[in-house]
């Protein structure tokens, strides 16, 4: 049964009948509108080849603007990239960091927001890992670690592992008070919760599109505050990095005057179209409505799990810490075996030795949450 209150209509997706898909923290599903837009572009490419390139290229600035509008930024602050790690790498390699400088991040970051910073150790940079999840990166904890040497604080908005949601505005304030930049991997929050880059005071945001934003895999974006553009050197240039990219043999020209300089080579037109189209779907439904809905669903799940004797690993103690991700387990149950069992029942989750992770979106329903609970041992 489909709940009328779901902000995203189930009919807007082509999910298999009977499938309970609650795995958006891994890979989201494409809305039908996105699938159809991508199909049309593929068909056009098959039919017309290079003749379709020009309208595809002409649409790229509009894609950037649609992404920027979704987070309160400007189109010239957006670079279309391949994945989340690309955004972190551009910043890590582009800033003039060396011996005596420090980067602070969490010990439980996903690799996309860890390795780009860790490789800076080869340049003499100190990379300090806050011992999360034992010690969350709260403002008070960050104050204990941060110093005048700290140049960057990098954090995931929402933890991929257990869904802990960081207070971006408060962390940005601490970072800036010590002269550090505050940069955010937003892949596990963006699409489920609203983000305003100006209200939060973040300096950069990078996120892949294939999870909560429900785009194709292999597309991401970097939002870089315009005032920082010239502080981040262009280390990975391509032909699209030039101010006049169609002037192929003018190698003396300056880079593009906006964040598009970081895009490098030929654009991923299909990916960019999928990202912009899915963002339109989310924006039309209302990102605030989606956020309220997924919190209701995960509250229902949490209460049901606890009443059945399961341990909810995710911190659900305050609304501002909650996300659309719930990790749970029980000492006498093998989480991997349970995840496989749920999969056999057409319930798609992520499962590892530390628990089963549920991640519903705006089209999932209370009935589906109850079905999950009923299928637990």
N, C-alpha and C positions, 0 to 999 in steps of 0.2 A: 504494500500500500504506500502511495506517495503522499507525504505530508504537504498540505497546501502552503505551509509556512516556509518551505524550503526556498531560499532566494534564487537558487539556480534550478530551473525546471529539469527534471530527469529526462524529459523528451528532447532536451537540447543536446543530449549525448547519445551515442550509439552503443552503449554498453550492452553486453550480452545479457539476455533475459535471465533473471535469477542470480546474477553476479552481484555480490556485495563488495564493492571496491573501496577499501579504506586504507590505501597505500600511497597517498599523495606526497608523503615525506620521502618516498623513493622515486616514483615516476607518476606523474599525473596522467589523466586521459584528455584526449582532444575533444573540445566541443564540436558538434557537427558543423557549425559555421566555420570553424578553423579548418577542419578536414576538407570542406568543400572549397574554401579559398585556396588551399594548397593544391588540391586536385586541379583546379582551374589553371593555376600557374604552371603546373607540370604539363597539362594538356597543351597550353599555349606554347611552352618550350618545345614540346614534341612536334607541334604543327608548324612553328615559324622560326625556331632557332634564334639566331641573333636578332631578328626583327622584334622579338619580344623583350630583348635586353633593355632597350631604351625606356619603355614604360616601367619596367621593374626598377631600373636605377632611379628614375624620376620620383618613384614612390618612397625611396629610402628616407629623405628628410621628414616626411610625414610620419613614418614609423617611429623615428626618434622622438618626434613631438608627442606622439600618443603615449609612448613609454614615459617621457618626462612629465606629462600632465598627470599621469597616474600617481606620481610620487611628489608632485609639487615643484618639479624642477623645470628647466628649459631645454629645448631640443638641442641647442649647441653644447650642452653639458653631457650629452649622451654619446657613448661609443658602443657600437654593436660588435660583440665579440663571440667567442666560441663557447666559453664555459666560465663558471664562477672564478676558478683559479686564474684565468687570464687577467681579470680585473685586479686581483691582489698582486699579481706579478708585475703588471704595468706600474703600479705604485711603488712596489718594493724595489724594482730595478731603476725606476725613474728618479727617485729621490736621492740626494747626495748624502748617503749614509756610510759611516766607516767606524774605525776604532773610537771608542768613547761614547758612541750612540747606542741607544737601547730601543728595542721593540718589545711591547708587552702583549701577550695573547694568552689564551687558555690552553691548558693541557688536554682538554677534551674536544678541541676543535676538529672538524672534519679536515681531511688532508688538503682540500682546496684552499683553506684559510690557515694552513699551518706550514706546508712546505715552501710557499713563496717567501715566508719570513725566515724560516729556519736556514735556508741557503745563504742568507745574509751573514751568517756566522763565518763564512769563508772570507768575508771582507772585514772581519774584526768586529762586527756588530754583536752586541749582547742581546740575545733573544730570551726573554724571561717568560716562563710558562706558569701562570697561576694554576694552582693545583685543583682545578675543577674536575669533577663535580663536588669533591669534598669541600672546596672553598670556592664559592661562586664569585664571579666578577661583579660584585656590587660596588656602589660608589665608595663605601667605607673600606672594602678590601683593596680596591684600586688605589686609594689614597695611601695605603701602607706600602705599596710596591712602587708607585710612580715617583720620579725624581726629575731634576733638571736635565738629566741625561736622556730621558725618555723622549723619543721623537714621534713614535707611532703607538697608538693603542688600537689593536685589531680584535674584533669580537664578532661572533655570529649573533645575529638578532635573536634567533631561536636555535637552541641546541638540537642537532640532528638526532641525538641519542635518546634524550628523555623529554624534549620539548620545553626546557626552561627558557622563558622569555626575558631578555635583558632590558633594563630601563635605559634606552639609548640616550634620551635627553640628559639624564643625570650623569651618565658616564661621559658624555661629550663635555659637560660642564667641568668635570674633574680634569679630563685630558687637557682642555684648553687653558685651564687655570695654571697648568704646568708647562704650557707652550707646546704641547704635543698635538698631533693630528689624530682624529678619531675616525676610523674607517670600519665599514660594516659589511659582512657577508650576510645578505638578506634572503638567501634562497629558501630558508625554511619558514619565513614569515610572510613574505610578500606574495599576495594573492589570497591569503587568508585574513590578513589584518591590514588596516590602513597605515600608510607611512607618508609622512610629510617631512621631506629632507630639511626644509627650512625651520620648521617648528622644533625638530629634534636637535638641530645644530650639527649634524654629522658632516664630515668633510668629503667622504666618498662612500658610495654604495655599489656593490657588485653582486649580481645574482644571475644564475642560470634560469632558463625559462621552462624547464621540463617538469617541474614539480607542481607547486601550488599555482603557478601562472598558466599551467596547462598548455604549453607550447611544445613544438618539436624538440627533440634532443639535439644538442650541438649549437644552440643559440643562447646568448647571454647578453648582458649589457653592463657597462660601467657608467655610473653617474659621478662626475668629478666637478666639484664646485668651481665655477668659472674663475674665481680669484686664485685658484691653485694651478691653473693650466700650465703656466710657464715655470712652475716649480718642479713639475714632473717631466723629466727629460724623455725624449722619444728614443727608446732603446731598441725597439723592434719595428722599424719602419717598413712600409711597403709602398707600392705605387699609389695607393689611395691616400697615403699620408700627406701628399703634396697639396699646396694651396690650389693649384690648377692641375688636377690629376690627369686631365686629358692632354696636357702638354708634355708628352711622354719623354722628350729628350732635353728638357730644361732641368738639369740636375742642380742648378744653383738657386732654385726658388725656395721660399720658406715653407715650413709645414702649414697645413690647414689651420685657420685661426680659431679652431674649436676642438672639442674632444674627438671629432671624427678622425683626427690625425692618428689616433691610436688603433684604428681599425685595420691598418696594414693592407692586405691584398683584397682580391675579389670578394665582394659581399656574399653572404649567405642569404640570398633573396627569399628562399623558401622559409628559412628559419625566422627571418625578420618579419615576414608576413604573418607567420603563425603566431609569433609573440604579440604583435600589434593587434591581431584579430582576437586572440584570447583575452587580452587586456580589455578590449572593447566589451567583450561578453561579461567580464567581471565588473567593469565599471557600470555597465547598464543595470546589472543586478543590484549594485550597491555594495561596496566593499565593507561598509559598516554593518550592513545586514548580514553579510556572509560571516563576518567576525562574530557577531552575536549568535548566529546559528551554530557555528562549529563549537563555540563555548558551551552552548546548551547541550549539544550532543556529547561532548567529552565530559561534561558534568554528569550527565545521565550514565555514561559508561563508567566513570569513576565510582559513583555511588553503587551501581550494580556490582562492580567488581569487589568493592570493599564489603558489601553485604554478603558476598559469597566466599569470603575468606582469602581473596587474592591481595597481594601486596602491590599497590600502585607506586611505582618508583618515581614517577613524575611529581614535581612539586605543585600541588593543587591548593596550597594553603591560602593564596591570595589571587584575586582575579587578574591583577596586573602581571603575575608570574605565569599564568596559564597560557597555553597555546592550543593548537589543534592536534597536538601529538600527545598520546598517552602510552607510556611504557609500563607493562605489568608483568608479574611473575608469581610463582608459588614454589616454595622449597621442594615440595614433593612431586612437582610436575616438570618434565623436560620441556623447555620452551621451544626447542627446535622441533621436537615431535609434535607439540601442540600446534605450532604454526603450520606444519605440513597437514595435520588433521583438519585445521580450519580451511586450508586450501582445497582439500578434497571435498569440503562442504561448500565450495564456491565463495569462500570469504578470503579476500586477498589482503594479506598483511605482510609486514616484515618481521622476521623472527631470527634471533641470534641467541647465543648461550645466556645472555643477560636478561632476556625477556622477549615478549611479543609486543610489537609497536603498532598501534592503531592510529590512523591519520585520516579522518573524514573531511570532506569538503562541503561546499554549499548546496549540493544536490542530495547528499546522504540524508537519511531519515531516522527518526526515533525507532521505527519498526526494525530498521537494519541493525541499530545498536542492540535492540532486544534480541534479535536473532543471534548476534555474536554471543551475547551473554548466555543464551539458552544452549548454545553449542559447546560451552565450556564444560570440562569434567567436574 
